[in-house]
């Protein structure tokens, strides 16, 4: 199976991004963090060799990857807050992590450029 075409990824992005973004927002309780995680999911989809013709398999893959990334983000945020002596809620509210958000934004712009 070959790489995904830009058209396939763009179609999947339009179809599934709102759902994955909302799911991440429910988990993370932060719109910016949720957008970052959802964007990372689609960057990984773009790099994957997933057969997008199977909607059930695509949805399952997106949910699995987004859940794993959101949990990693929560763990990372809690760890960074503890190390800095800040409450974890400060990170969740967007008080920290600007560099990480900027990296994800750059990656999303690159994906958009390629599409």
C-alpha positions as CSV (number, residue, x, y, z in Angstrom):
1,X,0.0,0.0,0.0
2,X,1.4,3.4,-1.0
3,X,1.4,6.8,0.7
4,X,-1.7,8.8,1.0
5,X,-2.4,11.5,-1.6
6,X,-2.9,15.1,-0.6
7,X,-6.5,14.8,-1.8
8,X,-7.2,11.8,0.5
9,X,-5.7,13.6,3.5
10,X,-7.6,16.8,2.7
11,X,-10.9,14.9,2.4
12,X,-10.3,13.1,5.7
13,X,-9.3,16.4,7.3
14,X,-12.6,18.0,6.2
15,X,-14.6,15.0,7.2
16,X,-13.1,14.1,10.6
17,X,-11.2,17.1,12.0
18,X,-14.2,18.7,13.7
19,X,-15.1,15.4,15.4
20,X,-11.5,14.7,16.5
21,X,-11.0,18.3,17.7
22,X,-14.2,18.2,19.8
23,X,-13.2,14.9,21.3
24,X,-9.8,16.3,22.2
25,X,-11.4,19.4,23.7
26,X,-13.6,17.3,25.9
27,X,-10.5,15.4,27.1
28,X,-8.1,18.4,27.5
29,X,-10.7,21.1,28.5
30,X,-8.6,23.6,26.5
31,X,-9.5,24.7,22.9
32,X,-5.9,25.6,22.0
33,X,-4.4,22.3,23.3
34,X,-7.2,20.4,21.6
35,X,-6.5,22.0,18.2
36,X,-2.8,21.2,18.6
37,X,-3.5,17.6,19.3
38,X,-6.0,17.3,16.5
39,X,-3.6,18.8,14.1
40,X,-0.9,16.4,15.2
41,X,-3.3,13.5,14.6
42,X,-3.7,14.6,11.0
43,X,0.0,15.1,10.5
44,X,0.4,11.5,11.6
45,X,-2.4,10.4,9.3
46,X,-0.7,12.1,6.4
47,X,2.5,10.2,7.1
48,X,0.6,6.9,7.6
49,X,-0.2,4.2,5.1
50,X,-3.8,3.8,6.3
51,X,-6.4,2.8,3.8
52,X,-8.9,5.6,4.0
53,X,-11.5,3.7,2.0
54,X,-12.5,1.8,5.1
55,X,-14.4,4.5,7.1
56,X,-14.7,2.3,10.2
57,X,-11.0,1.6,10.3
58,X,-10.1,5.3,9.6
59,X,-12.4,6.4,12.5
60,X,-11.0,3.8,14.9
61,X,-7.4,4.9,14.0
62,X,-8.1,8.6,14.4
63,X,-9.8,8.0,17.8
64,X,-7.0,5.7,19.0
65,X,-4.2,8.2,18.0
66,X,-6.1,11.2,19.3
67,X,-6.7,9.6,22.6
68,X,-3.1,8.6,23.0
69,X,-1.8,12.0,22.1
70,X,-4.3,13.8,24.4
71,X,-3.3,11.6,27.3
72,X,0.4,12.2,26.5
73,X,-0.4,16.0,26.4
74,X,-2.1,15.8,29.8
75,X,0.7,13.8,31.4
76,X,3.3,16.2,29.9
77,X,1.4,19.3,31.1
78,X,1.1,17.9,34.6
79,X,4.7,16.9,34.7
80,X,5.9,20.4,33.4
81,X,3.6,22.1,36.0
82,X,5.0,20.0,38.8
83,X,8.6,20.6,37.7
84,X,8.0,24.4,37.6
85,X,6.2,24.4,40.9
86,X,3.0,25.6,39.3
87,X,-0.5,24.1,39.5
88,X,-1.3,21.9,36.6
89,X,-4.4,24.0,35.8
90,X,-2.1,26.9,34.8
91,X,-0.7,24.9,32.0
92,X,-4.1,23.5,31.0
93,X,-5.5,27.1,30.8
94,X,-2.8,28.0,28.2
95,X,-0.4,29.8,30.6
96,X,2.5,27.7,29.3
97,X,3.3,25.6,26.3
98,X,3.6,28.5,23.8
99,X,6.6,27.0,22.1
100,X,4.8,23.7,21.7
101,X,1.8,25.4,20.2
102,X,4.0,27.3,17.8
103,X,5.7,24.1,16.7
104,X,2.3,22.5,16.0
105,X,1.1,25.7,14.2
106,X,4.2,25.6,11.9
107,X,3.6,21.9,11.2
108,X,0.0,22.6,10.3
109,X,1.0,25.4,8.0
110,X,3.5,23.1,6.3
111,X,0.7,20.5,5.9
112,X,-1.6,23.1,4.4
113,X,1.1,24.2,2.0
114,X,1.7,20.7,0.8
115,X,-2.0,20.1,0.4
